[in-house]
Amino acid sequence: MESDMNFNEVKTRNELADFLGIKRSTLSYVLYKKKTENYYISFEIPKKSGGERKIDAPVGTLKSIQKKLADKLYRYQEKIRAENKIIPKISNAFEKGKNIITNAEIHRNKRFVLNIDLKDFFHSFHFGRVRGFFLKNKHFQLTNEVSTVLAQLSCFEGRLPQGAATSPILANMIFQIVDMRILKIAKRYHCDYTRYADDLTFSTNEKKFAENYIDLFNTLKKEIERSGFSINEDKTNLMYKDSRQVVTGLVVNEKVSIIHTYYRKARSMANHLYKTGEFYIDGNKGSLKQLDGIFSFINQIDNHNKYAELKLKNQYNRSKQLFRNLNGREKQYQLFLFYKYFYANETPLIITEGKTDIRYIKAALKSLYSNFPGLILKNQTDDFEFKISFFHRTKRLQYFFGIDIDGADTNTDFIENFLHKKKQGGLPDHYSDLEKWSGNPPKNPVIFIYDNELNSSEKTPIKNLITRTGVDKEALKENGYVKICRNVFVVIIPLVSGKKVCEIEDLFFEETLQTPIDGRTFQKKVKKGDKYHYSKDVFSKYVYRNYRDINFNNFNKLLNILQTVINEYRKCSGSH
């Protein structure tokens, strides 16, 4: 258990272990028995500018310790800033609420923009500097023992490694004093100054800056070198208003925007992916995650400008930005997301009514894993590997597809708008386009799970689905599932215990449903402020934690149906 003391109250190695929430013996073993240098793997990745970048990544216990230490440092930094009313304005990397957009925005629409790059940024923070920071910084002033241990935990080969969770926060904290010295110099020359990791940017509207630029550069170089760092002069770049001005990869001449060729490349890679099933980045085979990151970045920039403009017009309202009113770039991103989640999904995708359903099904599978090898496997280290995936609702998917964070009716909306053959007019037919380009059917089924409320006298989501899509109600009743179109299936919760309607919670036995938690009992719908009952969210977390002790026998039929659907689709589509 973690200690509740403040960082600057830690006096010994043992207290540090308690502070981080790790065993004292574990810390000693990592430091002195196995030693920290034996917990790293090193490899190289290509730089955008060419060449290779060495990554030293911690593994095992040291990786876990560094994550805990980094979290403590971030929290302590926030505490210091709150107590001293400090608002960070210079550093935009590894800071909450900061990114390359906030870094570039400061330099927008300026007469001159100067970029300076520091050489080997992380590696410039050597063991002595890290140790000295913890010893002497007024907010820490730790003991020799603790300062030494922290430096040992954070350094590899005598310096901060690029690849460790602790390196970004420590680099920012230690460099703060240098930032303040550089800011003073920048103000002397009437410049704004920001830093994104090792990228330093200065901008101004001063007409005479071009004449003073060399003086500024030499003054900066002297201060930076005095502080133990060096400038990569090959990457120093002074940009004028009448040329393209770029800050951390973003154009800042008027509004913050991406370089147009960047979007064209993204679209080209996506088109190649849709047609061939693969694409390449700088000669290397790319992944869906990488391309998603590229599209997400483009979308982030576009949203920044869109909402900035709407704010100026006092029209800022995210709810008005619906999937029916996407611009050209957004439509391309929507197509990619559709391809990623619903067409090229590497495993069968399960879409439930809410997040609690996911926890129930995962818990049931872990309990009954030996019965369903097609859905879950247990490896030699007793870890579970799900052979199906679960759809997690996000604000991004809500924006692009109208899928709300919770609820079954929003699933029906999505089916009708994007998946069903009788989908509403005016929306793109992604299925037909992707089938035409690839010549192949979707890889795996997409399975929606609905509560079984077919016999209810009230209007229910499953009845609404039947009305709007025309699916075979009797087939759904008889088989527990029905195919809607292509790779899209609907499954209903099996009826148990003579019930006429069943929600997924009804699959649990009474002994589980009646489990008291903190003196409260379970209720499906809990009003705010209810002191006597706990919610589905609390119940689902309890179920997931205690799956070994819970009877999931009533889930067997549901899981069998899922396996049947998957087998049926693979047989018909020829997929494996």
N, C-alpha and C positions, 0 to 999 in steps of 0.2 A: 504494500500500500504506500502511495506517495505521501511524503511529509508535507504539512501545510505551512512550513516556514518559508520566509522570503529568500530569494537567491543570495542576497548579501549576508544572510545569517548562517550560511553553511560554513563550518569551520574545519571539518575533517573529511577524509576520504569516505569513512563510514557514513557520515551525515550526508554526503553527496549521494551515496547509493540510496539512502532512505528518501532523500529529496526527489530523486529520479524514479523511485518506485521499483528498484531492482534489488536483488539479493546482494548483500555485502560480499559474499563469497564469489558471486558471478563477476562483480566488478574487479575483484582482485585477480581472478582467473584470466579475464580478458587483458588486464594490464601487465601482469607479471608472469603468468604461466604460459599461455598461448601467445600473448603480446599482440598489440593492435595491428602491427604491420602485416600480420598473417591473416587478416580479415578482409583483404582487398583483392578484387580482380581488376585488371587493367586492360583496356582496349581502345581502339581509335575509331572516330567517326569523322566523316568528311565535313569540312567547313564550307559554308555558303560561298566564301570568298576564295575557295580553293585550298588544297592542302588537307592535313589531318589534324584533328583535335584529340588529345589524349584524355581519356576518362578513367579515373580511379574510383571505382564504385565499391563501397563497403558491403559486406554480406553478413549473414548470420546474426549473432548476438550483438556485434558492434553496430550493425545497421539499425537494430532495434534501439540500442542505447542512444545513438546519435539522433534518432527521431524524437525520443523523449527529451533529450537535451535541447534540440532545436525548438520544440514546442515550449519548453520552459523559458528559453531565451526570448522568443516572440512575445509570450505573455508578460514577461518582466519588462520588456521594452515598452509594451502598451501601458503598463502601470507607471513607468517613469514618465512617459509622455503625458499621461492623464494628470499626474500629480504636478507636473511642471508646465502644463498647458502648452505643450509643444505640438505643432502641426507640421509634419514632414512635407517639405516642398521641393527638395532637391532630388533625392533618390526616388526613382520610379520603378525600380526592379526589386522584386521580392518584398513588396510592401502591399498591405491590404488596401484594396481600392485603387491601386496604381498599376499602370501597364504602359505599353509602348504608345498608346493613344494619349494618355495624360502627359507622357514625356514629350511627345511631338506637339501637342496643342499649344504649349507655351511659346513655341517658336513659329507659330503660324503667321503668315502675312508680314514677314520682316524683310527689311532691305538687305541684310546680310545674315548668313547662318554659317557658323564654324563648327565642324565636327572634329573631335580629337579622340583617338583610341589609345587605351593603355595596354602595354605589352604584358602578357602572362599575369593577368589581374589576380586570380586566386593564389597562384604560386608566389606572388610577392608578399603574401602574409606568412612569414616564417614562424617557426615554433616560438622563438623568443618574443616576437611581436604579439602573438596570441596570448602567451603566458603573461607578458607585461601588461596587456590590456586588463586582464582579470585582477592583476595585482594592484594597478595604479588608478584605473578609472574610478572616478568618485562615486559612481553608482554601484560598484562592486567592491573593490578593495578587499579581495579575498586573501586567504592565507597562502603561504608558499606551497603547501601541500595540495590544496584544492586547485590553485591556479595551474600547477604542474600537471595534475591529473586531467583537468579540462583541456589543456593543450595536447596531452597525449591522446585523448579521445577524439580530438578534432583534426589532428594533423597526420599526414602520411608522407614519409620521406622528408620530414622536417618542414612541411608547409601545408596550407589548406588544400585539400584535393578537390578537383573539379569532379563532382559526382556524389559528394557527401551532403546529407541534409543540413548539416551544421554550417557548411561553408558560406552560403548566401547571407544568412543572418549575421554571422561573425564578421564577414567582409564589410557589410553595411555599417555595423556598429563601430568597428575599428576605423573605418574610413571617414566617419562623421567629422572628425576634427580637420581632416584634409579638405572635405567639402566646404567647411566654413571658411578656411583660408582661401580656397579658390573663389568662393562667392564674393569675398572682399575685393579680390583682384578684378572679378567680373564687373562689380558695381563701379569700380574706379574707371572702367572703360564703357560704362553705361550699357552693360550687357545683361540679359537674362541668362541664367545658368541652370541646367538640369543634368542629371546623370542617370543612365540606365546601365547598371553593372559597370562595365569598363568603357562605355561610350559616353564621352563628355560633349555636351552641346552648348554653344553660346550663340546668342542672336541679338540683333540691335537694329534700330532704325536711324542711328547716327550716320549722317552723310560722310563724315570724315573717317569712318571706321577703317576703310580700306588703307588709309594712310597710317593708322595706328596699329593695324593688325600684327605686324611683325613685333612691335613692342609688347603687345599683349601675349603673343605666343611665347616669346622669350621669357617673359615674367612667369607665365604658367609653367613652362618647362623647368625653370629653376626651382619653383616651389614643389612641383611634382617629384622631381629627382631628389630634392632635399628630404622629402617624405618617404623615400625608399621605393619609388615607382619610376617607370620610364614610359615615354611616349613612342608609339609606333608612327614615325613621321611619314611613312608611306601611305598611311590611311588618314592623314590630316587633310582636311578639305574645306576650303572657303568657297561658299556658294552665294551668287548674286541674285537679286530679285528677278532679273530678266532671263535666268536659267532655271533649270529644275532644281529645287531645294529639297533634299531628302534627309530626314531625321529618323534613325533606327528603322529604316526601310519604308518610311511613309513620306509621301509628298506633302509639303507644308506651304506651298506658294500662296494659296488662298485658303481652302479648307483642307483638313487632314484627309488624305485619300491614298489609296494603294496605287502602285505603278501599274498602268493598264496592262502591260504585258504579263503581269503576275496573274490577272484574272483570265486572260486568254490561254495561258498555260494550264491553269486549273481546269478550264472548260475542255481543253484538248485532251488532258489526261482522263477526265471523266468520260468523254465520248469514246476514247480507246477502251476504257474499262467496260462500258456497256456493250461494245461490239465484240470484244475478245476475252473478257473476263479478267484482264490484267492491264497494268500500266506501269510506266517507269518514271522515276525521278532522278535526274542527273545520271542516267545509265543504270540505276539500281531499281529492281522491282519494288514497286510501292505497295502499301497496304491501305485498306479501307480507313483505318484510323488516321493515317497520314493525310489522306485526301479530305477526310472529314475535318481535320484540323485546319487545312488550307481554306476550305469553304467557310468554316466557322470564323476564321480570322477576317476574311473578306466581308462576311456578314456583320461582324462586330464593328468594323470601320463604317460600313454603310449605315448601320443603326445609329452610331454615334452622330453622324452628320444629320440623319433624318430627325432624330429627337431633338438635336440642338436647334434645328430650323423650326420645328413645331413649338419648342419652348419660346422662341422669339416671337412667334405668332400667337402665343398663349393658347395653343391647340394641343398641348401635350397630353396624350391619353393613349396608353399602350393598348387598351381594350379595343380601340378603333382599328388597330392594325391586324386585320383578319386575313386568313389564308386565301380568301377570294380576291384580295387586292394586292397581290405581290407584284413587285417590279421584276424586270428581266433577270437580274442576278439572283433574286430570291427564288424565282421559279426554277432556276438551275440548281440551287441548293435543295429545294424541295424535291426535285427529281432524284438527286443523289441520295437524300435521306430515305426516300421511298425504296430506292434500289437497295440500300444498305440494310434496312429493317425488314422489308416485306418481300423482296424479290431474290436477293442474293444472301439471305440469312443463312449462316453456316450451320445452324442447328434449328430444329423446330421451335417456333416462337409461340409462347403462351401469353395471352393477353387476358387479364382478369379484370374484375370490376374495381379493385383497389389494391393497395400495397399489403393489406393484411392477408388477403387471399394467397399472395405469393409466399408469405411466411408459412402459412398452413401447409401448402403443397410441398414446399421444400422440406419442412419438418417431417411430413408423412413419408416422403421419398427416402429420407435419411433413416427413418425407422424401418421401412419396408424394402430397403434397397436390394436385398437378395431376391425379391420377387420381380423386380423391374430392371433387369440389366440393360434394357434398351433405353431407359430414362436416366439412370444414375449408376455410377460405378464407385467402388471403394478400393483405393489403391493400396500398395504394400505398406505405406506409411500411415494407413488408416484415415487418409483424407478422402473426402467425397468429390467426385467429378460429375457434375450434371451434364447429361447429354442433350438436354433441352435448355432453352434460354427463356428468360422472363422479361416482359416489356415493362420498362420503368418510365412512367410519365414525367415529362419535364416541361418547363415553360417554353423551351424551344419547339418541342413537338406540338404543344398547344398552339403556338403561333403559326406553324407551317401547315398543320392538319386539322386544327380545331379540336384536338383531343384534350379535354379538360383533365385536371389533376386527379379527379376521382369521379366514379359513377359509370353505370352501364349504358345509359342513354347516349352518352358521348361516344361510346364504342359503336353504337348503332349509327350515329351520325357519320362517323368515319367510314364505316362499311358502305353506307349508302353513297357517300360523296366520292370515295376513291377506289373502292374494291368491287362493288357489285356491278354486274353487267348492265343493270338498269340505273346506274348512277346518275346523279343530277347533272343537267347540262351546264355548260360554261366552265367546267373544271377539266383539267388535262387527264387524258387516259394514259397514265404511266405504264400500266400493264401492257397495253397494245404496242406502245412505242418500244419498250424494252424487249418484248418478244420478237418484234420485227428486226431490231438491231442485233440481238444476240442469236436468234434462231433457236433458243432453248427455253424450256418452261422454267418457272421459279424453282429454286433449289430445294426448299423445304416448306412444309405446311405452316400456316399461320392459324392458330387455334384460339378462338374467343370462348371464354367460359362465362356462362350466365347462371344466375340463380334459377332453380326450377320452380317457376311460378305460373306454369301453364294452366293449372287448375284454380288459380286465384280468381275471385270475383272482381278484383280491382284491376285497373290499368297497371301493367307491369312492363319492365324493360324487354323481357323476352317476347311478350305479346306485341309490343311495339315493333320489334325486329321483324316478326312474322308478317305484320301488316305492311311494313315498308319495303320488304325485300321479297315477299311471296314465297318464303321457304316452306318446305313440306312439314307441317305441324305433326302429322301422324308419324312420319318417318323419324322425326325428332323425338317424339314420345317413345316409340318402339326401340330405337337404337341408342338413344342418349346423345346422338350427334347427327349433324347433317352438313353436307357440302353446300356452300353458297356459290362459289365460283372458283376456278383455277386452283390456287393453293389455300383458299380460305374456308375454314370450317367453324361451326358453332357447336359447342358441347354444353350440356346442361348438367347441373348437380343431380346425381341419382337420388331417388326417393328412398328414405329409410324409415324404419320403425313405424310403418303404416301412415306416415305423414302424406298429406295431399300436396303440400308445397315444401321445398327445402332450400334453405340458404346453406352456404358452405359450413357455417358454424353448427348446423344441425347434424353434421357427420360425426361430431364429437359425442362421446357418451356423457351421461349426466355427471358422473364422478369428476370428469374434467371440467365441464361447464360450471360446476358448483364450487370449484377451487377458490377459497378465499385468498385475497392478496391485500396485505396491509389493512385487514379488517373490513374490506369491501368485497362485494360479489359482482359477477359478470352480468352485464346487460348490453344488448346489441346497440341500443340507442341511449346515450347518456347525455343529459342536459348539462350545460356549463354550471359548475358550482355544486354538482351532485357529490355528496360526501359518503354516500352509501354504496355506490356502484362504480365499477371500472369499465373502460371502453374496449372496443374491438382492438384498438392499437395496443393497449396494455396486455390484453389476453393473447394476442398473436405473438408478442415478444416472449411471453411466458411459455407458450407452446413451443416456440423455436428453441428456446434455451433448454427446455426439459423434454425434448422429443424422445429420449431414451425411456422415459417413465410413463409415456402416454399411449393409450390404446388407439391405434389408427385403423383398425380393421374396416371401418365403414368407408375409408378412403380407397380401398382396393378396387371397387367397381369404377370409380372415377379415373383412377390411374390406368386401369385396363382399357377404358375407352380412349384415353389419350394415346396409349400404345397402338390401339387398333387404327385410329385415325392416321397416325404417322406411318404405319405399315401400309395402309391403303394408298396413301398419297405416293409413297416411294414405289409401290408396285405399278401404279398407273402412270407415273411420270418417268419411271426408269432411273430415278436418282437413288443414291446409296446412302 
